[in-house]
Each structure stands twice: as structure tokens, then as C-alpha cells.
Amino acid sequence: MVVLSVLTPVLAVVLCLVIGFMLVRSAQTETTSSTSSGETERTPKADFRPWVDQDLQDDTEIKGREDEDGDWVDSNEEEELLHVAYSASVYPEETMLERSKDFYTQMNQRRSVRFISPEPVPREVINNVIRTAGTAPSGAHTEPWTFVVVSDPETKHQIRLIVEEEEEVNYRQRMGDKWVHDLSRLKTNWIKEYLDVAPYLILVFKQTYGILPNGKKRTHYYNEISVSISCGLLLAALQNVGLVTVTSTPLNCGPQLRLLLKRPANEKLLMLLPVGYPASDATVPDLKRKPLDDIMVHI
Ligand SMILES: Cc1cc2nc3c(=O)[nH]c(=O)nc-3n(C[C@H](O)[C@H](O)[C@H](O)COP(=O)(O)O)c2cc1C
């Protein structure tokens, strides 16, 4: 009896240790298996790819989905779609050749410009370039994009503060020596003066799912590819009117910028584009583009 009463607390302690150990092991196994399947989980250190945007780990969305999982609609719940005749512009071959060359020449002059003039840009021009971006194809015509146009100086400054704070950590800690070295030729760093100076900042959000007027959710297939294509059209439209930008993907700023701009949890920041005329003393790195033979395979 005496032996038993001495042993009981010892056994209880041993039992607690065993249960604790098992719980820790099962939590570790869960983390490892879920990271391999979902973009929303933290990347294991051995597989750390800092350029894969950690902004996609915005818990607010994950939580929202879990809470209301029954609220999704299938596309067949929507109305039948009419099909109408399509007619395209048809050009003689000579004109086609000329147009293709002209467009290439114009697009080949596009450069990422990090020195932007504060000179005002007509608002209607910005509306039109965004209309152009909105003509992009999208998975199942879901149009999963939101373009937030910021011209308010105070909001631009708030954006700058968020981006510079995160970018300094990115450059000093997250990006690693190789990435920082690769960028050094471009002379980029975490100081982003253009975020205050450019007359417009366009923040492009991808909608990871849609929310219908009745509150139900709709799958946005290939939303990131769709929004990336629309950004390509946006860049072309800016080039077409003589405006410049620099494609930027501010790492780890997404959740803060989304909250600042009061965007809903289904939206994730994909790109931040400062837009304006180039500064009169703007410079760009003297980069060369690959020739056709290096980028095209004709079979
Ligand atoms: C997805 C993507 C992300 C980029 N992110 C940045 C960035 O964060 N900061 C920056 O200064 N430039 C950024 N750039 C611009 C590239 O550095 C630039 O496109 C490249 O050096 C080629 O120069 P060009 O655009 O003048 O042809 C990015 C470009 C792309 C396509």
C-alpha cells in the first residue's frame, strides 16, 4: 500500500510526459504534411523560397473559409449564357506585318522606371488603362481582380511606410545573400520614394474567391494567372499612353496593405504599380533582352 502511494505521483508524472511527447509529435507531423499540400501554410526552412510571396498566408481568409464552408455555389446554379456572333478586324498581310512591328517597337521601349515625376496625370487616362486591364481573359470568366487606385497623398505615405518597413527586413534578413546580390545590379533597395511621388499607385488584388450579392462564394479558377495576364495588359496600356511604372511585388506587405485599403479577406495583393510620367532625370539599368531564337522554339 505504502509502495503504491509513493509510486502513484511518479506514474502520473510519467504518464503526463508520454502524453505531452505524443501531442508534440503529432503536431509536428501535421505541420509537415500540410505544408506540402497548401500554399497557405508556412514553408519549411529547408525548402525556403523567399520569392514565393508570404503574403498569401493571410489567415483572415483561411478562417473565413472554414467558418462558412457550406456557402459556395456551383457554376450550374447560374443562368444560361447566350452566344452571339463574333467579328474581328481583318488586315491585309502587309498591314499585319507593319502593325506587329510597330507594336513590338512600342513594347520594347517599355522599361521598369523607378524615378517617377510628380506631374499630374489625367484621371480618365488611368480609368481607361484599368478598363483595358479588365478586358483580360480569366478562368471561367470570373474576372478575379480589383485595382485599387490611390492618389490621396496621406494614403500613399501610409503605403510607403508599410512597404519600406517590410522591405528593409526583406533586404536585411528574408531575401538571402544571393537574391540581394542579384538585385544589386539593378540598384534597388528598400527606399521607395516613388510611393510618395508618383501621382497614382495602383494596387492589384487577386480575388481568391468571389462573393455574390446573396453572400454565397464562387470559385475563382486560376485567379493568379488571370490577374497576372490583366497586369500584362495594364503595363501595355500604360506604355501606349507614355506613362511608366515599376512592377513591384512587396513581399509580406499584403495583409497590412489590404487592411489599410479596407479590402475584404478574399483579396490578396499581387502587385503594386506606381504610375506617372518618368522623372526628367530618370535612369534605367542598361539591360539587354534575349533574342527571338533564345525564347522561341518552332516545331
Ligand atoms: C513579378 C515581378 C516582380 C518584380 N518586383 C520588383 C520589385 O519588387 N522591385 C523592383 O524594383 N522591380 C521589380 N520588378 C521589375 C524587374 O526588376 C524588371 O522587370 C526587370 O529588371 C527587367 O527590367 P524591365 O522591366 O525594365 O524590362 C519585378 C518584375 C516582375 C515581373
Ligand as a Chemical Component Dictionary entry (heavy atoms), coordinates in Angstrom:
data_LIG
# 
_chem_comp.id                   LIG 
_chem_comp.type                 NON-POLYMER 
_chem_comp.pdbx_formal_charge   0 
_chem_comp.three_letter_code    LIG 
# 
loop_
_chem_comp_atom.comp_id 
_chem_comp_atom.atom_id 
_chem_comp_atom.alt_atom_id 
_chem_comp_atom.type_symbol 
_chem_comp_atom.charge 
_chem_comp_atom.model_Cartn_x 
_chem_comp_atom.model_Cartn_y 
_chem_comp_atom.model_Cartn_z 
_chem_comp_atom.pdbx_ordinal 
LIG C1  C1  C 0 6.901  39.640 -60.842 1  
LIG C2  C2  C 0 7.867  40.805 -60.844 2  
LIG C3  C3  C 0 8.256  41.357 -59.653 3  
LIG C4  C4  C 0 9.108  42.456 -59.629 4  
LIG N1  N1  N 0 9.408  43.027 -58.429 5  
LIG C5  C5  C 0 10.145 44.141 -58.405 6  
LIG C6  C6  C 0 10.355 44.816 -57.180 7  
LIG O1  O1  O 0 9.851  44.407 -56.132 8  
LIG N2  N2  N 0 11.116 45.938 -57.197 9  
LIG C7  C7  C 0 11.663 46.431 -58.359 10 
LIG O2  O2  O 0 12.345 47.467 -58.317 11 
LIG N3  N3  N 0 11.473 45.816 -59.534 12 
LIG C8  C8  C 0 10.714 44.689 -59.593 13 
LIG N4  N4  N 0 10.459 44.080 -60.800 14 
LIG C9  C9  C 0 10.986 44.666 -62.056 15 
LIG C10 C10 C 0 12.132 43.862 -62.631 16 
LIG O3  O3  O 0 13.304 44.089 -61.893 17 
LIG C11 C11 C 0 12.306 44.277 -64.090 18 
LIG O4  O4  O 0 11.153 43.943 -64.807 19 
LIG C12 C12 C 0 13.485 43.617 -64.742 20 
LIG O5  O5  O 0 14.687 44.053 -64.153 21 
LIG C13 C13 C 0 13.533 43.887 -66.248 22 
LIG O6  O6  O 0 13.570 45.263 -66.494 23 
LIG P1  P1  P 0 12.500 45.978 -67.431 24 
LIG O7  O7  O 0 11.159 45.823 -66.754 25 
LIG O8  O8  O 0 12.949 47.402 -67.497 26 
LIG O9  O9  O 0 12.492 45.267 -68.750 27 
LIG C14 C14 C 0 9.622  42.974 -60.843 28 
LIG C15 C15 C 0 9.228  42.405 -62.058 29 
LIG C16 C16 C 0 8.350  41.336 -62.057 30 
LIG C17 C17 C 0 7.881  40.769 -63.380 31 
# 
loop_
_chem_comp_bond.comp_id 
_chem_comp_bond.atom_id_1 
_chem_comp_bond.atom_id_2 
_chem_comp_bond.value_order 
_chem_comp_bond.pdbx_ordinal 
LIG C1  C2  SING 1  
LIG C2  C3  SING 2  
LIG C2  C16 DOUB 3  
LIG C3  C4  DOUB 4  
LIG C4  N1  SING 5  
LIG C4  C14 SING 6  
LIG N1  C5  DOUB 7  
LIG C5  C6  SING 8  
LIG C5  C8  SING 9  
LIG C6  O1  DOUB 10 
LIG C6  N2  SING 11 
LIG N2  C7  SING 12 
LIG C7  O2  DOUB 13 
LIG C7  N3  SING 14 
LIG N3  C8  DOUB 15 
LIG C8  N4  SING 16 
LIG N4  C9  SING 17 
LIG N4  C14 SING 18 
LIG C9  C10 SING 19 
LIG C10 O3  SING 20 
LIG C10 C11 SING 21 
LIG C11 O4  SING 22 
LIG C11 C12 SING 23 
LIG C12 O5  SING 24 
LIG C12 C13 SING 25 
LIG C13 O6  SING 26 
LIG O6  P1  SING 27 
LIG P1  O7  DOUB 28 
LIG P1  O8  SING 29 
LIG P1  O9  SING 30 
LIG C14 C15 DOUB 31 
LIG C15 C16 SING 32 
LIG C16 C17 SING 33 
# 
